Amino acid sequence: MAASAADRRFKIFAAADGFGQPLKDAVVAHLRAHPAVAEVVDLGVDKYYAAAASVARQVSSSSSESEPEVCGVVVCGTGAGVSIFANKYPRVYATHCASPADAVNTRSINACNVLALSGKSTSPDAAAAIADAWLATPFRAPCPASGDAPWPEDIQKFFDTAPDEMAAIPEGSGAAVPDSACAICCLRKGMEFEPVGIMPGGEMRIVRESPTSAYVRFKAGSVEPAHHHTFGHDLVVIKGKKKVWNLTKKESYDLVDGDFLFTPAGDVHRVKYFEDTEFFIRWDGHWDIFLDEDIETACSIEKRPQPRIMLKQINII
């Protein structure tokens, strides 16, 4: 059996969406006082998929032999959304737990290394008890479903190989395995684009009308003049490199593969593309755009030294 809880130390990354923030804050405070926890890194609040990804990326990239052991806690309204998205990362085994018994079972049987909690259904006291049980139970602990009797030899052998086999599933090379399991990348294949007339170098394809989403690409060197929309929009960079100046907030953002950005309705922003860039964008409502400068002005401004504005780091999802 693995080392006892008293001998194990943990580094825990935590994040939540808006529905899960109060519970996440309570759990983080509890874990920071836990004797088995060496460090808690609070990654803050974001949309549920971005919060889950920020934690899952840290757990996925950690070594299985790392000391202290790297784990994660993710919280959204139900606990389901964050666990679904976190599990898209290799070597991440996220489980929504509603009771200490859930935590004991999933740690001992499923090698759960990311604890997902429901911000709407779980109280801070219940979450603390769940987290304590989760930390106290090592993978391959005696079977809790059979009175802590030892696992049969065939199950023990399965445990020895299952985590590595599960982590390797995305690397499968069989003919039935697609080149990419990413829904957006699969959507991109064979797509025909239409030029964006007022944005030279830009092309797009509307994917869905309501809520509206589109796949967009721009050629390297293209500039979007300052403009705004009546809707806020989310975008994820699939590949390339671009910079967005939010002139309303006086902030700028350097975006590369995998970066996410939300721009609120009405915010005036200018964009420059340093490489051929493709991104997926989603918004509520019908497409509209209002230019706040013409393309010639935008290009001439872009060539001049830019005024000092705050540079923000964007979290990669």
N, C-alpha and C positions, 0 to 999 in steps of 0.2 A: 504494500500500500504506500501511497505518497506520504510525504512528511506530514506531521500533525500540524494543525493550524498554528500552534504556538511557535513552530519552527519556520513558518512561511511568512514572507513579507510581500507587500503589494504596492505597485504604483498604479493609480487609477485615474483615467481620463473620463471626464463627465461633461455632458452637454444636454440641452433640451430645446424644445420649441416653446412658444409662448404659453401653451396650455400646461406644459410640464415644468415651467421655470420655478414656481414656488416649491414643488416637491424636490426638484433637483437641488435647489439651494439648501433645503433641510437635510437631504441625504449627504451632500458634500460636507456640511458642518458635522454631521454624525461621523462620517468616515475619517475626517481629519483628527478626530479624537480617538479613533479605533487603534488599539495597540499593535495590530498586525499591518497597519497601513503606513508605509514609509512616506508617501507623497500623494496628494490629490491635485490634479491639474484641471481646473475649471475652464472649459473651452467656451462657456457662455451660452447664448441663446441665438437660435437661427431657425429657419424653416426646418420642419422635422427631418427632411431628407438630408439637408446640409449639416444639421446637428449630428445625425447618425453617422454621416460620412466622416466628419471631423474626428470622431472618436474611433470609428472602425479603421481609419487609415493608420492611426497610431498603434492599435492592437495588431493589425495585419502586418505591419512592418517590423514589429518587435521579434526578437529571437525567442524560440521556445525555451531556451536555456537561460534567458535573461534573469537577472537578480537585481532588484525585486521583480516579481512576476507582474507583467503588464496586463491590466484588465480595463474594462470600461463600464460606465453606467450611462444609459440614455433614457430620456423621459419625454413622452409626448402625451396627448390627451388619453389615448387608449393603451399605449405601450406597444401596439401592434405595428404601426407605421415605422417607428424607429428600428424595431427588430427586423422587419422585412428589408429595409434598406441597408442596415449594418451587415446583414448576412450576404450581401452581394460581394463582400470583400473576402479574399482567400484567408484561411486560418482564423476567421472570425465566426464564433458560434454564439449568436445572440438569442436569448430566450426571454419572453415576457413572463414574469413571475408575479402571481397574485397572493402567494402565501409562502411562509418559510418552507413548507413541504415541497412546493414547486422548486424552490431554490436548491434544496438538498438533492432532489431527484435530477435536476438538469445539470448540476455540477458533477455529480457522481457518475451519471450515465452519458451525458452529451458533451462533456468537457466545456460547458458554457463559460466563456470568458468575457461576455458583455451582458450585463444585467439590464433588462428593459422593464420600465415601470410605468404605470398609468397615473398621470397627474390628476385625472378626474375621479378615479375609483379607489385610489390607495392613499391612506392617511400617512403623515410623517412617521408616526409611531409604528405603523404596520410596515412601512418601507424600511425603517431601521432594523426591525426584526428579520425581514427578508434579507437585507444586506448582510446582517450578522451570520445568518445561516449559510448564505452563499459563500462568504469568505471562510467559514469554518469547515466547509466540506471540500475535500480534494477530489479530483477526477479519479475514478476507479475505487472510490470508497465502497465499503461493504453495502450490499443491496438494501436500500431503505424500504423497499416494497416487500421484503421477506424477512423482516425482523433483524436486519443487519447481518444476515448470513453471508458468508463469502460467495463471491461470484464463481460460477462453474468455470472450468478451465477453458472451454471454448469461447465463453464470453470475454474472459480476460485476454485471450489471444486477439479477439476482435478489437477490444479497446486499444491494444498495442499498435494497431495499424490504421484504425478508422480515421483519426484526425488527419494524418498525412494523406490518406486516400481522398478524403473530402476536399482538402486544400488543393489537390492536384486536378480536380474535376474540370476547372476552366481551361486547363492546358491540354485537354483531350485532342487527339489528332485524327480520330476516326472520320470516315467519310460523312457520317451523319451529323458531325459537330460543325456548326456554322463558323465562319471566320471570326465573327464577333457576336456575342450574346447581347450586346447593347442595342436596345430598341431603336435609339436614335440613329446609330450607325447603320443598322439594317434598313431603316427607313430611307437613308441617304442613297442607297444603292439604286442606280438606274433613274434617279430623279432628274426631271427636266426643269430648268429654271427659266424665269422671265426677268428681263432687265428691270431695274428700278430706275425709271427715267430721270428723276430729279437727283439721283445719287450716282454719278458716273463711276463705273467700276463695280457696281453692286448688282446682284441678282438675288431673287428669292422665290420660294415656292410656298404658298399657303398650304399647311397640312390639315388644319381643322378650322372651321368657321366660327364656332362658339362653344366654349371659350376659344379664342383664336390662337393658333400657333403656326409658326413658319420656320423653315430652314433657310438660312441666308448665307451668302458668300460674297466677299469683297476681294478684289485684287490688291496686291501689295502696292503701297503708295497712295491708295484711295483715301479721300477725306470726305467725311460727312459734315456738311456745314451745320452750324448751330441750329438746333430745331427742338421742338417739344411736341408732346402728344397729349390728348385728353385722357389717356389711360396710363397707369403704371405698367411696367413690363419687366419680366424676369428673362435673363439670358444665360446660357451656358456655352462657353467657347469649346467647340469640338476640336479644332486645331487652328494654329496660327498665333498671331501676336497683334494686339491692338491696344490703343490707349483711349480712354474716355475722359473728357474734361466735363464735369458737372459745373456749369457756369453759375447756376443758381446757388449751389452750396459752396462754391469755390473750393472744390476738391477734384482730385484726379485719380485714376485707377489704371494700373498696368495689368492687362489680362493676357493670359496664355492658356494653353490646353487645360481644360477642366475647370477653369475659373468661373465663378458665378457672380452676377451683378443684378441688383434690383434698382431701377430708376423710377422714382415716384411720378405720378401724373403732374404735368405742367413744368417739370424741371427741364431747363434748357441745357442741352449737352452737345458737344462737338466730339467727333471721333476720327482717329487716324489709324490706318492699317499698315503695319510694318512688314508683314508677310501676307501671302495669300491666306485668308482667314475664313473659316466657316463656323457658324454658331446657330444654336437653336434658341428661339425666342417665343415667349408666350405672353398674351395680354388678354384682358377682359374687354369686350366691346368690339366695335368695328374699327378697322384700320383707318387711321388718319395721321397726318403729319403737317406741322406748321413750321415753315422755315423762318428763322430769326436772322439769317444772313444769307447772301448768295454764295455760290461755290467759289467764285473768284476771291471774294473777301476772306472766306475760310482758308483758302490755300495761301493767300498772302499773309494772313495772321499766323498760320502754322509755321511759316518759314522764318518769322521773326522770333526773337527771344521771348519766351512765354513769361507772363507775370508769375510771381511765386504764389503757388496755391498748395494746400496741404495734400500730400500724397498718402493715400490709404492703401493698406495691404488687403487684398481680397482673399477670403478663405477659399481654398480649393475643395470642391465637393467630391 
